[in-house]
């Protein structure tokens, strides 16, 4: 029997080693102790922090950050390399987007890494024409 993927919110008291492992595999942060505090703050500050679970194993995650009223960003979407290509990332984007739509949030954006635009376009996202993403402290 194939084990089903369950999608559910990560509670702020989740074992931080679970999302840390995904962040580390993506190369975004390390499992250093100071990073545990960062991940804890990320969990608490997200409108929704969604996990994809296979049994007790967290195999994917993503989050929506928002003021809860007008704008939202989809961020930190990652699936373990061993589980990619199965539609898990797509389902996470769909669920995160729908969560925001259900709350009548009218502007939902994300920043796609180079080479991933087609993935997001298939899910209804497109270029933000006429605007340039900016990052503080980078020149």
Backbone bond lengths (Angstrom), bond angles and torsions (degrees), N, CA, C in turn:
res aa  C-N    CA-C-N  psi(-1)  N-CA   C-N-CA  omega(-1)  CA-C   N-CA-C  phi
1 X - - - 1.450 - - 1.531 109.48 -
2 X 1.333 116.66 132.94 1.453 121.72 178.36 1.522 108.82 -80.05
3 X 1.337 115.27 130.63 1.457 119.76 -179.32 1.522 110.11 -74.69
4 X 1.309 115.93 130.43 1.453 122.58 -177.69 1.527 111.14 -75.15
5 X 1.333 115.60 147.57 1.453 121.37 174.93 1.528 107.53 -88.75
6 X 1.319 116.87 128.30 1.460 122.25 176.56 1.518 108.68 -108.55
7 X 1.314 116.06 137.79 1.458 121.97 179.61 1.520 107.71 -112.25
8 X 1.335 115.90 122.55 1.460 119.49 178.16 1.524 109.91 -153.74
9 X 1.310 114.14 158.26 1.449 121.62 -179.52 1.520 110.65 -65.88
10 X 1.317 115.75 143.01 1.461 120.21 173.31 1.521 107.53 -86.16
11 X 1.294 116.61 123.20 1.465 121.66 177.79 1.526 109.20 -72.32
12 X 1.329 117.10 149.53 1.473 119.52 178.84 1.529 113.94 -57.53
13 X 1.334 117.57 -21.27 1.467 119.63 -179.92 1.536 112.95 -96.96
14 X 1.340 117.34 16.05 1.461 121.06 178.70 1.530 109.35 -61.52
15 X 1.307 116.63 152.05 1.462 121.84 174.36 1.533 107.10 -60.03
16 X 1.324 117.06 111.91 1.465 121.27 -174.01 1.522 113.48 -63.93
17 X 1.309 117.82 -17.94 1.462 118.90 177.97 1.529 111.36 -65.25
18 X 1.328 117.06 -23.87 1.474 119.84 -179.22 1.529 111.90 -69.36
19 X 1.355 119.60 -57.90 1.466 117.35 176.66 1.527 112.92 -67.20
20 X 1.333 117.81 -31.11 1.467 120.43 177.87 1.528 111.09 -58.50
21 X 1.319 117.59 -40.08 1.463 121.01 179.93 1.526 111.06 -61.80
22 X 1.326 116.97 -38.56 1.465 120.16 178.17 1.530 111.29 -70.94
23 X 1.324 117.09 -43.72 1.469 119.86 176.54 1.528 110.56 -58.82
24 X 1.328 116.02 -41.26 1.461 119.63 -178.76 1.525 111.02 -67.54
25 X 1.330 117.61 -43.50 1.467 119.71 179.25 1.520 111.12 -61.44
26 X 1.338 116.74 -35.04 1.465 120.59 178.29 1.530 111.75 -73.47
27 X 1.344 116.70 -14.38 1.452 120.56 -179.57 1.519 113.66 82.77
28 X 1.333 117.02 16.83 1.461 121.29 -176.18 1.521 112.48 -88.31
29 X 1.324 117.52 -35.56 1.465 121.31 177.16 1.521 108.11 -149.27
30 X 1.333 115.15 170.69 1.462 120.39 176.82 1.528 108.59 -107.07
31 X 1.310 115.43 173.63 1.466 118.88 -179.85 1.528 111.96 -89.49
32 X 1.321 117.19 19.81 1.463 120.37 177.27 1.530 110.16 -59.27
33 X 1.324 116.18 154.12 1.471 121.17 -175.63 1.528 112.14 -56.91
34 X 1.333 119.06 -39.51 1.463 119.77 -179.78 1.534 111.23 -63.89
35 X 1.314 116.73 -27.66 1.462 120.51 178.57 1.532 111.02 -69.89
36 X 1.328 117.26 -28.52 1.468 120.24 177.02 1.527 109.53 -60.28
37 X 1.328 116.68 -40.97 1.465 120.72 177.84 1.526 110.55 -64.48
38 X 1.330 116.57 -40.45 1.462 120.96 178.41 1.517 110.31 -61.76
39 X 1.320 117.56 -47.95 1.464 121.30 -178.71 1.523 110.40 -64.88
40 X 1.306 117.63 -38.24 1.466 120.62 176.67 1.526 110.26 -60.26
41 X 1.324 117.65 -44.25 1.470 121.41 178.59 1.526 110.90 -65.65
42 X 1.329 117.40 -38.55 1.466 121.84 178.30 1.530 109.98 -61.08
43 X 1.327 116.10 -45.93 1.466 120.47 179.29 1.528 111.12 -59.11
44 X 1.307 116.14 -47.99 1.461 121.04 -176.72 1.527 112.21 -69.06
45 X 1.331 117.66 -31.73 1.456 121.38 -174.94 1.514 115.31 -90.65
46 X 1.313 118.63 -3.10 1.461 121.26 -178.54 1.520 111.00 -86.70
47 X 1.319 115.97 144.09 1.462 120.48 172.69 1.532 108.77 -64.16
48 X 1.313 116.03 -43.39 1.468 122.43 174.30 1.516 108.41 -146.86
49 X 1.317 116.41 128.78 1.462 122.88 172.48 1.523 105.05 -115.54
50 X 1.322 116.05 104.65 1.459 122.92 -171.94 1.519 110.43 -98.71
51 X 1.311 115.73 136.27 1.454 121.29 176.45 1.515 111.10 -116.86
52 X 1.321 115.95 147.68 1.462 122.98 171.62 1.523 106.28 -107.81
53 X 1.297 115.70 121.12 1.464 121.64 -173.15 1.518 110.60 -115.93
54 X 1.319 115.79 136.88 1.461 122.80 170.48 1.517 104.38 -119.42
55 X 1.323 115.04 100.02 1.453 119.45 -171.60 1.516 108.48 67.42
56 X 1.320 117.04 -127.69 1.466 121.80 178.96 1.529 112.38 -94.17
57 X 1.331 116.79 3.11 1.465 120.66 -176.05 1.524 110.90 -97.05
58 X 1.326 116.12 127.82 1.460 122.10 174.58 1.521 107.20 -80.77
59 X 1.339 117.19 112.79 1.466 120.83 -175.93 1.521 112.71 -108.52
60 X 1.326 117.14 -9.24 1.457 120.51 178.26 1.512 109.98 -160.39
61 X 1.331 115.16 159.29 1.463 119.27 178.14 1.520 108.82 -159.05
62 X 1.301 114.21 162.83 1.455 122.36 174.59 1.514 107.38 -169.51
63 X 1.320 116.13 163.28 1.456 117.25 -178.28 1.509 111.18 -144.37
64 X 1.318 114.03 156.61 1.460 122.88 172.43 1.515 106.40 -113.01
65 X 1.325 115.84 126.88 1.454 120.57 173.84 1.521 107.04 -111.56
66 X 1.333 115.75 137.77 1.455 118.79 -171.85 1.515 111.63 -166.42
67 X 1.334 114.30 161.56 1.461 120.53 169.41 1.520 109.98 -82.08
68 X 1.332 116.44 -6.42 1.455 121.96 178.47 1.517 114.19 83.30
69 X 1.336 117.51 -0.45 1.453 119.85 -177.22 1.505 115.56 -127.26
70 X 1.345 117.25 -46.06 1.459 117.39 -172.83 1.521 114.73 -121.73
71 X 1.318 118.40 -42.28 1.460 121.53 -174.14 1.525 110.71 -126.32
72 X 1.331 115.06 149.83 1.466 120.60 175.40 1.519 109.18 -147.39
73 X 1.301 115.23 149.79 1.456 122.66 174.58 1.524 108.14 -122.18
74 X 1.336 115.31 136.35 1.458 121.20 171.91 1.525 105.39 -91.82
75 X 1.314 116.28 131.96 1.456 119.49 -171.86 1.521 111.10 -148.76
76 X 1.310 115.87 158.83 1.471 123.99 172.10 1.525 113.35 57.97
77 X 1.316 117.43 39.81 1.465 120.78 178.25 1.533 107.96 -84.67
78 X 1.317 115.36 121.84 1.460 120.35 179.91 1.531 109.11 -150.50
79 X 1.318 115.14 144.92 1.464 122.98 175.46 1.527 106.59 -126.88
80 X 1.323 116.19 138.69 1.462 119.50 176.64 1.523 109.81 -51.03
81 X 1.314 116.51 139.15 1.469 121.17 -178.62 1.519 111.47 -53.45
82 X 1.317 116.43 -37.58 1.466 121.06 -177.97 1.530 113.03 -68.07
83 X 1.336 117.80 -11.78 1.458 120.93 -177.52 1.536 113.04 -120.42
84 X 1.317 116.96 10.36 1.459 120.20 -179.94 1.518 110.74 -75.65
85 X 1.326 115.28 159.03 1.457 121.12 178.54 1.522 113.70 82.05
86 X 1.332 117.04 11.58 1.464 121.26 -179.04 1.529 112.31 -111.65
87 X 1.334 117.07 6.50 1.465 120.56 179.32 1.521 114.60 86.81
88 X 1.317 117.47 5.90 1.467 120.77 -177.52 1.526 110.83 -67.88
89 X 1.318 117.38 -45.56 1.460 121.13 178.06 1.520 111.82 -61.22
90 X 1.326 116.58 -42.57 1.461 120.48 177.61 1.526 111.22 -60.56
91 X 1.304 116.24 -44.85 1.470 119.88 -179.55 1.527 110.76 -65.08
92 X 1.307 116.81 -35.94 1.465 119.04 178.30 1.525 110.38 -65.99
93 X 1.332 117.57 -43.81 1.469 120.49 177.99 1.522 109.71 -61.78
94 X 1.322 117.38 -44.78 1.477 120.66 178.41 1.526 111.25 -57.13
95 X 1.309 116.68 -47.76 1.473 120.80 -177.56 1.522 111.96 -67.63
96 X 1.307 117.81 -41.86 1.465 120.68 178.27 1.534 110.38 -63.57
97 X 1.316 116.17 -43.67 1.468 120.90 179.16 1.520 110.28 -63.16
98 X 1.322 117.12 -47.75 1.470 120.48 -178.82 1.523 111.63 -63.24
99 X 1.311 117.06 -36.44 1.464 121.35 176.57 1.526 109.72 -56.97
100 X 1.325 116.80 -43.88 1.468 121.50 179.10 1.526 111.40 -70.12
101 X 1.325 117.08 -43.83 1.469 121.60 178.83 1.527 109.85 -59.16
102 X 1.317 117.17 -43.13 1.465 121.31 179.79 1.524 112.30 -61.07
103 X 1.315 116.51 -24.57 1.466 121.44 178.09 1.523 112.11 -93.98
104 X 1.337 115.17 10.14 1.468 123.29 177.79 1.529 112.27 60.87
105 X 1.313 116.31 33.28 1.461 121.43 173.45 1.523 106.61 -80.15
106 X 1.322 116.16 120.12 1.458 120.88 -171.04 1.516 116.11 -87.59
107 X 1.308 118.80 -17.97 1.464 121.83 -178.32 1.514 107.47 -124.47
108 X 1.334 115.97 112.67 1.467 121.80 -179.57 1.519 107.10 -124.90
109 X 1.307 116.48 117.64 1.457 120.73 -177.26 1.512 112.20 -127.89
110 X 1.314 114.08 172.10 1.456 121.81 174.52 1.515 107.85 -160.35
111 X 1.303 116.45 163.95 1.460 121.17 173.90 1.520 106.92 -112.86
112 X 1.324 114.93 120.08 1.461 121.03 -178.40 1.525 109.79 -90.29
113 X 1.309 115.71 135.12 1.461 120.01 174.00 1.527 108.15 -67.22
114 X 1.328 117.07 149.82 1.471 119.21 177.89 1.528 111.12 -51.91
115 X 1.314 115.12 135.28 1.461 120.98 179.35 1.517 114.67 89.41
116 X 1.340 117.79 -4.03 1.472 119.92 -179.26 1.523 112.82 -109.18
117 X 1.331 117.09 3.57 1.456 119.94 -176.06 1.523 112.54 -56.80
118 X 1.312 118.25 -42.95 1.461 121.42 -178.15 1.530 111.45 -60.75
119 X 1.315 116.29 -39.86 1.466 121.50 177.64 1.527 109.83 -55.05
120 X 1.336 116.84 -47.98 1.466 121.20 -177.65 1.529 112.06 -75.02
121 X 1.320 117.10 -34.07 1.470 119.91 177.66 1.526 111.21 -61.44
122 X 1.318 116.82 -37.57 1.470 120.76 177.98 1.531 111.89 -64.74
123 X 1.323 116.60 -17.17 1.462 121.92 -179.31 1.524 112.17 -103.74
124 X 1.341 116.79 10.87 1.461 121.36 174.77 1.511 115.99 99.56
125 X 1.316 118.30 0.62 1.461 121.58 179.44 1.520 109.64 -91.99
126 X 1.320 116.39 153.65 1.454 121.43 178.09 1.507 110.17 -147.54
127 X 1.337 116.04 173.68 1.463 120.12 -179.72 1.529 111.31 -60.66
128 X 1.303 115.45 147.98 1.459 122.17 176.13 1.531 106.00 -92.39
129 X 1.312 115.00 80.67 1.458 122.47 -173.39 1.530 110.29 -62.07
130 X 1.312 114.80 134.59 1.456 120.88 177.33 1.514 114.50 87.02
131 X 1.315 117.15 2.03 1.467 120.77 -179.36 1.515 109.81 -127.19
132 X 1.301 116.34 152.22 1.457 122.95 179.39 1.518 109.42 -121.57
133 X 1.336 119.14 120.17 1.463 119.24 174.41 1.524 109.73 -59.02
134 X 1.306 116.94 140.09 1.459 122.09 -178.65 1.523 108.83 -127.03
135 X 1.328 115.42 151.92 1.448 121.50 -179.71 1.520 108.96 -136.52
136 X 1.299 116.33 125.28 1.458 121.62 -178.85 1.526 110.76 -62.65
137 X 1.316 116.01 137.03 1.458 121.66 174.16 1.510 115.24 82.28
138 X 1.312 118.69 2.67 1.467 121.24 -179.31 1.529 109.14 -110.20
139 X 1.324 116.01 126.41 1.478 121.08 175.63 1.499 109.93 -136.40
